[in-house]
Amino acid sequence: MANKSNSQTDPNPALVYQIRIKGHLGQQWTAWLADMEITWTDDETILIGPVIDQAALYGLLRKVRDLGLPLIAVTQLSSDTSEARE
């Protein structure tokens, strides 16, 4: 029988990242960018949200690349905990 991991005791919680992109993304990209919150400044789009692991981060960065907009910065903000979301 295969071992099943318990997601409630996951020692590696999702990390919250901020991704800054030059240019503006429309609100229609919300579904495509999953759980990321989208905000805008004068000439940038800022994405903030949880990323479960490095593979998910890489996938998100590939989506940004596919949009053809220059990536300005990727910053790890914190761990995604239930306290931070309440």
PyMOL Python script that loads the backbone (N, CA, C, O; Angstrom):
from pymol import cmd

cmd.read_pdbstr("""\
ATOM      1  N   MET A   1       0.829  -1.175   0.000  1.00  0.00           N
ATOM      2  CA  MET A   1       0.000   0.000   0.000  1.00  0.00           C
ATOM      3  C   MET A   1       0.876   1.241   0.000  1.00  0.00           C
ATOM      4  O   MET A   1       1.868   1.296   0.727  1.00  0.00           O
ATOM      5  N   ALA A   2       0.531   2.218  -0.789  1.00  0.00           N
ATOM      6  CA  ALA A   2       1.329   3.440  -0.880  1.00  0.00           C
ATOM      7  C   ALA A   2       1.055   4.343   0.315  1.00  0.00           C
ATOM      8  O   ALA A   2      -0.064   4.390   0.826  1.00  0.00           O
ATOM      9  N   ASN A   3       2.087   5.058   0.755  1.00  0.00           N
ATOM     10  CA  ASN A   3       1.927   6.026   1.833  1.00  0.00           C
ATOM     11  C   ASN A   3       1.232   7.263   1.301  1.00  0.00           C
ATOM     12  O   ASN A   3       1.532   7.736   0.204  1.00  0.00           O
ATOM     13  N   LYS A   4       0.298   7.786   2.089  1.00  0.00           N
ATOM     14  CA  LYS A   4      -0.384   9.015   1.716  1.00  0.00           C
ATOM     15  C   LYS A   4       0.110  10.129   2.624  1.00  0.00           C
ATOM     16  O   LYS A   4       0.181   9.959   3.842  1.00  0.00           O
ATOM     17  N   SER A   5       0.450  11.271   2.034  1.00  0.00           N
ATOM     18  CA  SER A   5       0.894  12.391   2.854  1.00  0.00           C
ATOM     19  C   SER A   5      -0.317  13.130   3.397  1.00  0.00           C
ATOM     20  O   SER A   5      -1.360  13.201   2.746  1.00  0.00           O
ATOM     21  N   ASN A   6      -0.172  13.673   4.581  1.00  0.00           N
ATOM     22  CA  ASN A   6      -1.235  14.420   5.221  1.00  0.00           C
ATOM     23  C   ASN A   6      -0.999  15.901   4.971  1.00  0.00           C
ATOM     24  O   ASN A   6      -0.029  16.466   5.476  1.00  0.00           O
ATOM     25  N   SER A   7      -1.878  16.538   4.194  1.00  0.00           N
ATOM     26  CA  SER A   7      -1.691  17.946   3.849  1.00  0.00           C
ATOM     27  C   SER A   7      -1.825  18.863   5.060  1.00  0.00           C
ATOM     28  O   SER A   7      -1.332  19.990   5.031  1.00  0.00           O
ATOM     29  N   GLN A   8      -2.488  18.400   6.131  1.00  0.00           N
ATOM     30  CA  GLN A   8      -2.637  19.224   7.318  1.00  0.00           C
ATOM     31  C   GLN A   8      -1.329  19.346   8.084  1.00  0.00           C
ATOM     32  O   GLN A   8      -1.159  20.292   8.853  1.00  0.00           O
ATOM     33  N   THR A   9      -0.415  18.429   7.897  1.00  0.00           N
ATOM     34  CA  THR A   9       0.859  18.479   8.605  1.00  0.00           C
ATOM     35  C   THR A   9       2.004  18.774   7.651  1.00  0.00           C
ATOM     36  O   THR A   9       3.147  18.403   7.920  1.00  0.00           O
ATOM     37  N   ASP A  10       1.715  19.429   6.554  1.00  0.00           N
ATOM     38  CA  ASP A  10       2.721  19.760   5.552  1.00  0.00           C
ATOM     39  C   ASP A  10       3.767  20.690   6.159  1.00  0.00           C
ATOM     40  O   ASP A  10       3.433  21.802   6.568  1.00  0.00           O
ATOM     41  N   PRO A  11       5.029  20.258   6.226  1.00  0.00           N
ATOM     42  CA  PRO A  11       6.072  21.091   6.812  1.00  0.00           C
ATOM     43  C   PRO A  11       6.498  22.234   5.893  1.00  0.00           C
ATOM     44  O   PRO A  11       7.252  23.110   6.315  1.00  0.00           O
ATOM     45  N   ASN A  12       6.032  22.241   4.656  1.00  0.00           N
ATOM     46  CA  ASN A  12       6.404  23.273   3.691  1.00  0.00           C
ATOM     47  C   ASN A  12       5.166  24.031   3.221  1.00  0.00           C
ATOM     48  O   ASN A  12       4.643  23.752   2.142  1.00  0.00           O
ATOM     49  N   PRO A  13       4.689  24.997   4.028  1.00  0.00           N
ATOM     50  CA  PRO A  13       3.495  25.735   3.616  1.00  0.00           C
ATOM     51  C   PRO A  13       3.786  26.601   2.396  1.00  0.00           C
ATOM     52  O   PRO A  13       4.943  26.890   2.088  1.00  0.00           O
ATOM     53  N   ALA A  14       2.732  27.009   1.711  1.00  0.00           N
ATOM     54  CA  ALA A  14       2.888  27.891   0.556  1.00  0.00           C
ATOM     55  C   ALA A  14       3.525  29.202   0.999  1.00  0.00           C
ATOM     56  O   ALA A  14       3.277  29.687   2.103  1.00  0.00           O
ATOM     57  N   LEU A  15       4.339  29.760   0.130  1.00  0.00           N
ATOM     58  CA  LEU A  15       4.954  31.054   0.387  1.00  0.00           C
ATOM     59  C   LEU A  15       4.210  32.110  -0.410  1.00  0.00           C
ATOM     60  O   LEU A  15       3.701  31.836  -1.497  1.00  0.00           O
ATOM     61  N   VAL A  16       4.148  33.314   0.132  1.00  0.00           N
ATOM     62  CA  VAL A  16       3.495  34.419  -0.565  1.00  0.00           C
ATOM     63  C   VAL A  16       4.560  35.193  -1.329  1.00  0.00           C
ATOM     64  O   VAL A  16       5.587  35.583  -0.775  1.00  0.00           O
ATOM     65  N   TYR A  17       4.291  35.407  -2.623  1.00  0.00           N
ATOM     66  CA  TYR A  17       5.227  36.125  -3.486  1.00  0.00           C
ATOM     67  C   TYR A  17       4.577  37.376  -4.049  1.00  0.00           C
ATOM     68  O   TYR A  17       3.364  37.438  -4.249  1.00  0.00           O
ATOM     69  N   GLN A  18       5.427  38.379  -4.300  1.00  0.00           N
ATOM     70  CA  GLN A  18       5.032  39.568  -5.047  1.00  0.00           C
ATOM     71  C   GLN A  18       5.792  39.526  -6.366  1.00  0.00           C
ATOM     72  O   GLN A  18       7.015  39.387  -6.381  1.00  0.00           O
ATOM     73  N   ILE A  19       5.064  39.648  -7.473  1.00  0.00           N
ATOM     74  CA  ILE A  19       5.669  39.643  -8.801  1.00  0.00           C
ATOM     75  C   ILE A  19       5.297  40.954  -9.471  1.00  0.00           C
ATOM     76  O   ILE A  19       4.118  41.257  -9.657  1.00  0.00           O
ATOM     77  N   ARG A  20       6.316  41.731  -9.833  1.00  0.00           N
ATOM     78  CA  ARG A  20       6.088  43.030 -10.475  1.00  0.00           C
ATOM     79  C   ARG A  20       6.386  42.918 -11.964  1.00  0.00           C
ATOM     80  O   ARG A  20       7.429  42.401 -12.366  1.00  0.00           O
ATOM     81  N   ILE A  21       5.446  43.414 -12.784  1.00  0.00           N
ATOM     82  CA  ILE A  21       5.532  43.330 -14.236  1.00  0.00           C
ATOM     83  C   ILE A  21       5.383  44.735 -14.812  1.00  0.00           C
ATOM     84  O   ILE A  21       4.530  45.505 -14.372  1.00  0.00           O
ATOM     85  N   LYS A  22       6.215  45.065 -15.798  1.00  0.00           N
ATOM     86  CA  LYS A  22       6.085  46.362 -16.469  1.00  0.00           C
ATOM     87  C   LYS A  22       4.890  46.300 -17.415  1.00  0.00           C
ATOM     88  O   LYS A  22       4.757  45.361 -18.200  1.00  0.00           O
ATOM     89  N   GLY A  23       4.025  47.302 -17.335  1.00  0.00           N
ATOM     90  CA  GLY A  23       2.821  47.336 -18.153  1.00  0.00           C
ATOM     91  C   GLY A  23       1.602  46.939 -17.336  1.00  0.00           C
ATOM     92  O   GLY A  23       1.711  46.620 -16.152  1.00  0.00           O
ATOM     93  N   HIS A  24       0.461  46.962 -17.968  1.00  0.00           N
ATOM     94  CA  HIS A  24      -0.791  46.666 -17.274  1.00  0.00           C
ATOM     95  C   HIS A  24      -1.458  45.406 -17.806  1.00  0.00           C
ATOM     96  O   HIS A  24      -1.598  45.220 -19.015  1.00  0.00           O
ATOM     97  N   LEU A  25      -1.865  44.551 -16.884  1.00  0.00           N
ATOM     98  CA  LEU A  25      -2.696  43.392 -17.213  1.00  0.00           C
ATOM     99  C   LEU A  25      -4.135  43.758 -16.893  1.00  0.00           C
ATOM    100  O   LEU A  25      -4.394  44.423 -15.890  1.00  0.00           O
ATOM    101  N   GLY A  26      -5.054  43.342 -17.713  1.00  0.00           N
ATOM    102  CA  GLY A  26      -6.464  43.588 -17.451  1.00  0.00           C
ATOM    103  C   GLY A  26      -7.012  42.624 -16.411  1.00  0.00           C
ATOM    104  O   GLY A  26      -6.388  41.608 -16.102  1.00  0.00           O
ATOM    105  N   GLN A  27      -8.176  42.947 -15.878  1.00  0.00           N
ATOM    106  CA  GLN A  27      -8.827  42.111 -14.866  1.00  0.00           C
ATOM    107  C   GLN A  27      -9.152  40.723 -15.406  1.00  0.00           C
ATOM    108  O   GLN A  27      -9.302  39.780 -14.629  1.00  0.00           O
ATOM    109  N   GLN A  28      -9.262  40.583 -16.728  1.00  0.00           N
ATOM    110  CA  GLN A  28      -9.583  39.284 -17.332  1.00  0.00           C
ATOM    111  C   GLN A  28      -8.506  38.233 -17.069  1.00  0.00           C
ATOM    112  O   GLN A  28      -8.760  37.043 -17.252  1.00  0.00           O
ATOM    113  N   TRP A  29      -7.321  38.641 -16.647  1.00  0.00           N
ATOM    114  CA  TRP A  29      -6.235  37.693 -16.387  1.00  0.00           C
ATOM    115  C   TRP A  29      -6.347  37.049 -15.009  1.00  0.00           C
ATOM    116  O   TRP A  29      -5.575  36.140 -14.703  1.00  0.00           O
ATOM    117  N   THR A  30      -7.280  37.489 -14.169  1.00  0.00           N
ATOM    118  CA  THR A  30      -7.414  36.960 -12.812  1.00  0.00           C
ATOM    119  C   THR A  30      -7.569  35.442 -12.802  1.00  0.00           C
ATOM    120  O   THR A  30      -6.876  34.764 -12.044  1.00  0.00           O
ATOM    121  N   ALA A  31      -8.446  34.903 -13.611  1.00  0.00           N
ATOM    122  CA  ALA A  31      -8.659  33.450 -13.642  1.00  0.00           C
ATOM    123  C   ALA A  31      -7.414  32.726 -14.138  1.00  0.00           C
ATOM    124  O   ALA A  31      -7.077  31.658 -13.627  1.00  0.00           O
ATOM    125  N   TRP A  32      -6.736  33.287 -15.115  1.00  0.00           N
ATOM    126  CA  TRP A  32      -5.544  32.661 -15.687  1.00  0.00           C
ATOM    127  C   TRP A  32      -4.399  32.631 -14.680  1.00  0.00           C
ATOM    128  O   TRP A  32      -3.562  31.729 -14.715  1.00  0.00           O
ATOM    129  N   LEU A  33      -4.362  33.611 -13.788  1.00  0.00           N
ATOM    130  CA  LEU A  33      -3.292  33.699 -12.800  1.00  0.00           C
ATOM    131  C   LEU A  33      -3.713  33.132 -11.447  1.00  0.00           C
ATOM    132  O   LEU A  33      -3.114  33.467 -10.425  1.00  0.00           O
ATOM    133  N   ALA A  34      -4.710  32.299 -11.431  1.00  0.00           N
ATOM    134  CA  ALA A  34      -5.150  31.530 -10.260  1.00  0.00           C
ATOM    135  C   ALA A  34      -5.438  32.415  -9.056  1.00  0.00           C
ATOM    136  O   ALA A  34      -6.274  33.316  -9.131  1.00  0.00           O
ATOM    137  N   ASP A  35      -4.743  32.161  -7.935  1.00  0.00           N
ATOM    138  CA  ASP A  35      -5.029  32.831  -6.667  1.00  0.00           C
ATOM    139  C   ASP A  35      -4.287  34.145  -6.480  1.00  0.00           C
ATOM    140  O   ASP A  35      -4.238  34.664  -5.364  1.00  0.00           O
ATOM    141  N   MET A  36      -3.720  34.686  -7.521  1.00  0.00           N
ATOM    142  CA  MET A  36      -2.945  35.911  -7.390  1.00  0.00           C
ATOM    143  C   MET A  36      -3.869  37.133  -7.367  1.00  0.00           C
ATOM    144  O   MET A  36      -4.799  37.240  -8.166  1.00  0.00           O
ATOM    145  N   GLU A  37      -3.593  38.043  -6.441  1.00  0.00           N
ATOM    146  CA  GLU A  37      -4.298  39.323  -6.389  1.00  0.00           C
ATOM    147  C   GLU A  37      -3.586  40.264  -7.360  1.00  0.00           C
ATOM    148  O   GLU A  37      -2.357  40.333  -7.360  1.00  0.00           O
ATOM    149  N   ILE A  38      -4.336  40.981  -8.181  1.00  0.00           N
ATOM    150  CA  ILE A  38      -3.742  41.875  -9.170  1.00  0.00           C
ATOM    151  C   ILE A  38      -4.017  43.318  -8.774  1.00  0.00           C
ATOM    152  O   ILE A  38      -5.167  43.702  -8.558  1.00  0.00           O
ATOM    153  N   THR A  39      -2.943  44.127  -8.678  1.00  0.00           N
ATOM    154  CA  THR A  39      -3.081  45.564  -8.447  1.00  0.00           C
ATOM    155  C   THR A  39      -2.222  46.290  -9.477  1.00  0.00           C
ATOM    156  O   THR A  39      -1.351  45.694 -10.112  1.00  0.00           O
ATOM    157  N   TRP A  40      -2.484  47.589  -9.632  1.00  0.00           N
ATOM    158  CA  TRP A  40      -1.782  48.367 -10.648  1.00  0.00           C
ATOM    159  C   TRP A  40      -1.198  49.635 -10.052  1.00  0.00           C
ATOM    160  O   TRP A  40      -1.768  50.226  -9.134  1.00  0.00           O
ATOM    161  N   THR A  41      -0.043  50.050 -10.591  1.00  0.00           N
ATOM    162  CA  THR A  41       0.527  51.366 -10.316  1.00  0.00           C
ATOM    163  C   THR A  41       0.517  52.100 -11.653  1.00  0.00           C
ATOM    164  O   THR A  41      -0.121  51.645 -12.602  1.00  0.00           O
ATOM    165  N   ASP A  42       1.214  53.223 -11.736  1.00  0.00           N
ATOM    166  CA  ASP A  42       1.211  54.007 -12.974  1.00  0.00           C
ATOM    167  C   ASP A  42       1.594  53.190 -14.198  1.00  0.00           C
ATOM    168  O   ASP A  42       0.922  53.259 -15.227  1.00  0.00           O
ATOM    169  N   ASP A  43       2.668  52.421 -14.094  1.00  0.00           N
ATOM    170  CA  ASP A  43       3.133  51.677 -15.271  1.00  0.00           C
ATOM    171  C   ASP A  43       3.501  50.230 -14.965  1.00  0.00           C
ATOM    172  O   ASP A  43       4.254  49.609 -15.715  1.00  0.00           O
ATOM    173  N   GLU A  44       2.974  49.692 -13.871  1.00  0.00           N
ATOM    174  CA  GLU A  44       3.278  48.317 -13.474  1.00  0.00           C
ATOM    175  C   GLU A  44       2.015  47.576 -13.056  1.00  0.00           C
ATOM    176  O   GLU A  44       1.011  48.171 -12.665  1.00  0.00           O
ATOM    177  N   THR A  45       2.107  46.254 -13.155  1.00  0.00           N
ATOM    178  CA  THR A  45       1.109  45.362 -12.578  1.00  0.00           C
ATOM    179  C   THR A  45       1.803  44.608 -11.460  1.00  0.00           C
ATOM    180  O   THR A  45       2.924  44.131 -11.634  1.00  0.00           O
ATOM    181  N   ILE A  46       1.150  44.494 -10.317  1.00  0.00           N
ATOM    182  CA  ILE A  46       1.715  43.787  -9.173  1.00  0.00           C
ATOM    183  C   ILE A  46       0.808  42.605  -8.852  1.00  0.00           C
ATOM    184  O   ILE A  46      -0.391  42.763  -8.625  1.00  0.00           O
ATOM    185  N   LEU A  47       1.409  41.422  -8.840  1.00  0.00           N
ATOM    186  CA  LEU A  47       0.702  40.191  -8.489  1.00  0.00           C
ATOM    187  C   LEU A  47       1.170  39.766  -7.110  1.00  0.00           C
ATOM    188  O   LEU A  47       2.374  39.728  -6.854  1.00  0.00           O
ATOM    189  N   ILE A  48       0.250  39.446  -6.222  1.00  0.00           N
ATOM    190  CA  ILE A  48       0.600  38.967  -4.881  1.00  0.00           C
ATOM    191  C   ILE A  48      -0.272  37.761  -4.575  1.00  0.00           C
ATOM    192  O   ILE A  48      -1.488  37.795  -4.761  1.00  0.00           O
ATOM    193  N   GLY A  49       0.369  36.683  -4.098  1.00  0.00           N
ATOM    194  CA  GLY A  49      -0.408  35.514  -3.730  1.00  0.00           C
ATOM    195  C   GLY A  49       0.456  34.337  -3.338  1.00  0.00           C
ATOM    196  O   GLY A  49       1.681  34.388  -3.453  1.00  0.00           O
ATOM    197  N   PRO A  50      -0.189  33.264  -2.872  1.00  0.00           N
ATOM    198  CA  PRO A  50       0.539  32.076  -2.423  1.00  0.00           C
ATOM    199  C   PRO A  50       1.032  31.243  -3.602  1.00  0.00           C
ATOM    200  O   PRO A  50       0.366  31.127  -4.631  1.00  0.00           O
ATOM    201  N   VAL A  51       2.210  30.672  -3.421  1.00  0.00           N
ATOM    202  CA  VAL A  51       2.796  29.764  -4.410  1.00  0.00           C
ATOM    203  C   VAL A  51       3.242  28.530  -3.636  1.00  0.00           C
ATOM    204  O   VAL A  51       4.053  28.638  -2.716  1.00  0.00           O
ATOM    205  N   ILE A  52       2.720  27.352  -3.999  1.00  0.00           N
ATOM    206  CA  ILE A  52       2.925  26.163  -3.172  1.00  0.00           C
ATOM    207  C   ILE A  52       4.334  25.599  -3.199  1.00  0.00           C
ATOM    208  O   ILE A  52       4.783  25.019  -2.210  1.00  0.00           O
ATOM    209  N   ASP A  53       5.042  25.757  -4.312  1.00  0.00           N
ATOM    210  CA  ASP A  53       6.408  25.236  -4.379  1.00  0.00           C
ATOM    211  C   ASP A  53       7.150  25.876  -5.547  1.00  0.00           C
ATOM    212  O   ASP A  53       6.591  26.693  -6.279  1.00  0.00           O
ATOM    213  N   GLN A  54       8.411  25.496  -5.711  1.00  0.00           N
ATOM    214  CA  GLN A  54       9.240  26.082  -6.763  1.00  0.00           C
ATOM    215  C   GLN A  54       8.708  25.764  -8.157  1.00  0.00           C
ATOM    216  O   GLN A  54       8.815  26.592  -9.062  1.00  0.00           O
ATOM    217  N   ALA A  55       8.144  24.587  -8.340  1.00  0.00           N
ATOM    218  CA  ALA A  55       7.579  24.231  -9.645  1.00  0.00           C
ATOM    219  C   ALA A  55       6.400  25.147  -9.984  1.00  0.00           C
ATOM    220  O   ALA A  55       6.251  25.571 -11.130  1.00  0.00           O
ATOM    221  N   ALA A  56       5.570  25.450  -8.994  1.00  0.00           N
ATOM    222  CA  ALA A  56       4.436  26.351  -9.216  1.00  0.00           C
ATOM    223  C   ALA A  56       4.922  27.766  -9.513  1.00  0.00           C
ATOM    224  O   ALA A  56       4.339  28.462 -10.345  1.00  0.00           O
ATOM    225  N   LEU A  57       5.985  28.193  -8.837  1.00  0.00           N
ATOM    226  CA  LEU A  57       6.558  29.513  -9.105  1.00  0.00           C
ATOM    227  C   LEU A  57       7.086  29.579 -10.531  1.00  0.00           C
ATOM    228  O   LEU A  57       6.854  30.559 -11.239  1.00  0.00           O
ATOM    229  N   TYR A  58       7.781  28.556 -10.945  1.00  0.00           N
ATOM    230  CA  TYR A  58       8.300  28.499 -12.312  1.00  0.00           C
ATOM    231  C   TYR A  58       7.149  28.556 -13.323  1.00  0.00           C
ATOM    232  O   TYR A  58       7.240  29.262 -14.327  1.00  0.00           O
ATOM    233  N   GLY A  59       6.081  27.824 -13.063  1.00  0.00           N
ATOM    234  CA  GLY A  59       4.922  27.837 -13.952  1.00  0.00           C
ATOM    235  C   GLY A  59       4.281  29.216 -14.037  1.00  0.00           C
ATOM    236  O   GLY A  59       3.873  29.652 -15.114  1.00  0.00           O
ATOM    237  N   LEU A  60       4.195  29.898 -12.906  1.00  0.00           N
ATOM    238  CA  LEU A  60       3.639  31.244 -12.883  1.00  0.00           C
ATOM    239  C   LEU A  60       4.520  32.209 -13.673  1.00  0.00           C
ATOM    240  O   LEU A  60       4.016  33.048 -14.419  1.00  0.00           O
ATOM    241  N   LEU A  61       5.832  32.086 -13.506  1.00  0.00           N
ATOM    242  CA  LEU A  61       6.754  32.948 -14.250  1.00  0.00           C
ATOM    243  C   LEU A  61       6.692  32.665 -15.749  1.00  0.00           C
ATOM    244  O   LEU A  61       6.866  33.575 -16.559  1.00  0.00           O
ATOM    245  N   ARG A  62       6.446  31.413 -16.120  1.00  0.00           N
ATOM    246  CA  ARG A  62       6.268  31.083 -17.542  1.00  0.00           C
ATOM    247  C   ARG A  62       5.024  31.774 -18.095  1.00  0.00           C
ATOM    248  O   ARG A  62       5.039  32.255 -19.228  1.00  0.00           O
ATOM    249  N   LYS A  63       3.949  31.831 -17.307  1.00  0.00           N
ATOM    250  CA  LYS A  63       2.739  32.527 -17.751  1.00  0.00           C
ATOM    251  C   LYS A  63       3.029  34.009 -17.981  1.00  0.00           C
ATOM    252  O   LYS A  63       2.590  34.592 -18.972  1.00  0.00           O
ATOM    253  N   VAL A  64       3.774  34.611 -17.050  1.00  0.00           N
ATOM    254  CA  VAL A  64       4.140  36.023 -17.192  1.00  0.00           C
ATOM    255  C   VAL A  64       4.963  36.218 -18.460  1.00  0.00           C
ATOM    256  O   VAL A  64       4.735  37.164 -19.213  1.00  0.00           O
ATOM    257  N   ARG A  65       5.909  35.332 -18.694  1.00  0.00           N
ATOM    258  CA  ARG A  65       6.729  35.410 -19.909  1.00  0.00           C
ATOM    259  C   ARG A  65       5.859  35.313 -21.154  1.00  0.00           C
ATOM    260  O   ARG A  65       6.073  36.043 -22.122  1.00  0.00           O
ATOM    261  N   ASP A  66       4.880  34.417 -21.134  1.00  0.00           N
ATOM    262  CA  ASP A  66       4.005  34.222 -22.285  1.00  0.00           C
ATOM    263  C   ASP A  66       3.160  35.457 -22.600  1.00  0.00           C
ATOM    264  O   ASP A  66       2.707  35.627 -23.732  1.00  0.00           O
ATOM    265  N   LEU A  67       2.948  36.317 -21.603  1.00  0.00           N
ATOM    266  CA  LEU A  67       2.207  37.553 -21.835  1.00  0.00           C
ATOM    267  C   LEU A  67       3.035  38.567 -22.619  1.00  0.00           C
ATOM    268  O   LEU A  67       2.487  39.502 -23.203  1.00  0.00           O
ATOM    269  N   GLY A  68       4.356  38.381 -22.631  1.00  0.00           N
ATOM    270  CA  GLY A  68       5.235  39.279 -23.371  1.00  0.00           C
ATOM    271  C   GLY A  68       5.539  40.582 -22.657  1.00  0.00           C
ATOM    272  O   GLY A  68       6.055  41.517 -23.269  1.00  0.00           O
ATOM    273  N   LEU A  69       5.223  40.658 -21.361  1.00  0.00           N
ATOM    274  CA  LEU A  69       5.519  41.864 -20.597  1.00  0.00           C
ATOM    275  C   LEU A  69       6.793  41.655 -19.778  1.00  0.00           C
ATOM    276  O   LEU A  69       6.999  40.569 -19.236  1.00  0.00           O
ATOM    277  N   PRO A  70       7.655  42.679 -19.678  1.00  0.00           N
ATOM    278  CA  PRO A  70       8.911  42.528 -18.938  1.00  0.00           C
ATOM    279  C   PRO A  70       8.689  42.286 -17.442  1.00  0.00           C
ATOM    280  O   PRO A  70       7.880  42.959 -16.802  1.00  0.00           O
ATOM    281  N   LEU A  71       9.416  41.324 -16.908  1.00  0.00           N
ATOM    282  CA  LEU A  71       9.401  41.023 -15.477  1.00  0.00           C
ATOM    283  C   LEU A  71      10.335  42.002 -14.780  1.00  0.00           C
ATOM    284  O   LEU A  71      11.494  42.135 -15.172  1.00  0.00           O
ATOM    285  N   ILE A  72       9.845  42.685 -13.756  1.00  0.00           N
ATOM    286  CA  ILE A  72      10.661  43.646 -13.015  1.00  0.00           C
ATOM    287  C   ILE A  72      11.277  42.997 -11.786  1.00  0.00           C
ATOM    288  O   ILE A  72      12.478  43.134 -11.551  1.00  0.00           O
ATOM    289  N   ALA A  73      10.463  42.287 -10.991  1.00  0.00           N
ATOM    290  CA  ALA A  73      10.979  41.709  -9.750  1.00  0.00           C
ATOM    291  C   ALA A  73      10.086  40.575  -9.263  1.00  0.00           C
ATOM    292  O   ALA A  73       8.883  40.547  -9.523  1.00  0.00           O
ATOM    293  N   VAL A  74      10.710  39.642  -8.548  1.00  0.00           N
ATOM    294  CA  VAL A  74      10.007  38.576  -7.843  1.00  0.00           C
ATOM    295  C   VAL A  74      10.513  38.621  -6.406  1.00  0.00           C
ATOM    296  O   VAL A  74      11.713  38.491  -6.164  1.00  0.00           O
ATOM    297  N   THR A  75       9.599  38.807  -5.452  1.00  0.00           N
ATOM    298  CA  THR A  75       9.982  38.944  -4.052  1.00  0.00           C
ATOM    299  C   THR A  75       9.161  37.993  -3.198  1.00  0.00           C
ATOM    300  O   THR A  75       7.933  37.979  -3.282  1.00  0.00           O
ATOM    301  N   GLN A  76       9.842  37.195  -2.370  1.00  0.00           N
ATOM    302  CA  GLN A  76       9.135  36.349  -1.403  1.00  0.00           C
ATOM    303  C   GLN A  76       8.743  37.235  -0.232  1.00  0.00           C
ATOM    304  O   GLN A  76       9.602  37.862   0.388  1.00  0.00           O
ATOM    305  N   LEU A  77       7.445  37.290   0.077  1.00  0.00           N
ATOM    306  CA  LEU A  77       6.968  38.153   1.151  1.00  0.00           C
ATOM    307  C   LEU A  77       6.893  37.427   2.482  1.00  0.00           C
ATOM    308  O   LEU A  77       7.405  37.928   3.483  1.00  0.00           O
ATOM    309  N   SER A  78       6.256  36.237   2.517  1.00  0.00           N
ATOM    310  CA  SER A  78       6.104  35.512   3.774  1.00  0.00           C
ATOM    311  C   SER A  78       5.532  34.138   3.514  1.00  0.00           C
ATOM    312  O   SER A  78       5.240  33.770   2.376  1.00  0.00           O
ATOM    313  N   SER A  79       5.378  33.379   4.602  1.00  0.00           N
ATOM    314  CA  SER A  79       4.677  32.103   4.525  1.00  0.00           C
ATOM    315  C   SER A  79       3.192  32.375   4.495  1.00  0.00           C
ATOM    316  O   SER A  79       2.729  33.358   5.074  1.00  0.00           O
ATOM    317  N   ASP A  80       2.438  31.521   3.831  1.00  0.00           N
ATOM    318  CA  ASP A  80       0.984  31.635   3.770  1.00  0.00           C
ATOM    319  C   ASP A  80       0.412  30.849   4.938  1.00  0.00           C
ATOM    320  O   ASP A  80       0.359  29.620   4.893  1.00  0.00           O
ATOM    321  N   THR A  81      -0.015  31.544   5.982  1.00  0.00           N
ATOM    322  CA  THR A  81      -0.598  30.875   7.142  1.00  0.00           C
ATOM    323  C   THR A  81      -2.048  31.291   7.282  1.00  0.00           C
ATOM    324  O   THR A  81      -2.459  32.318   6.742  1.00  0.00           O
ATOM    325  N   SER A  82      -2.812  30.512   7.991  1.00  0.00           N
ATOM    326  CA  SER A  82      -4.222  30.850   8.188  1.00  0.00           C
ATOM    327  C   SER A  82      -4.359  32.162   8.951  1.00  0.00           C
ATOM    328  O   SER A  82      -5.325  32.892   8.731  1.00  0.00           O
ATOM    329  N   GLU A  83      -3.427  32.483   9.839  1.00  0.00           N
ATOM    330  CA  GLU A  83      -3.480  33.732  10.588  1.00  0.00           C
ATOM    331  C   GLU A  83      -3.318  34.925   9.665  1.00  0.00           C
ATOM    332  O   GLU A  83      -3.958  35.956   9.870  1.00  0.00           O
ATOM    333  N   ALA A  84      -2.467  34.800   8.647  1.00  0.00           N
ATOM    334  CA  ALA A  84      -2.220  35.910   7.731  1.00  0.00           C
ATOM    335  C   ALA A  84      -3.437  36.196   6.863  1.00  0.00           C
ATOM    336  O   ALA A  84      -3.615  37.331   6.421  1.00  0.00           O
ATOM    337  N   ARG A  85      -4.276  35.202   6.608  1.00  0.00           N
ATOM    338  CA  ARG A  85      -5.437  35.379   5.736  1.00  0.00           C
ATOM    339  C   ARG A  85      -6.664  35.867   6.489  1.00  0.00           C
ATOM    340  O   ARG A  85      -7.606  36.352   5.862  1.00  0.00           O
ATOM    341  N   GLU A  86      -6.685  35.755   7.806  1.00  0.00           N
ATOM    342  CA  GLU A  86      -7.880  36.151   8.576  1.00  0.00           C
ATOM    343  C   GLU A  86      -7.876  37.613   8.890  1.00  0.00           C
ATOM    344  O   GLU A  86      -8.804  38.110   9.529  1.00  0.00           O
TER     345      GLU A  86
END
""", "prot")
cmd.dss("prot")
cmd.show_as("cartoon", "prot")
cmd.util.cbc("prot")
cmd.orient("prot")
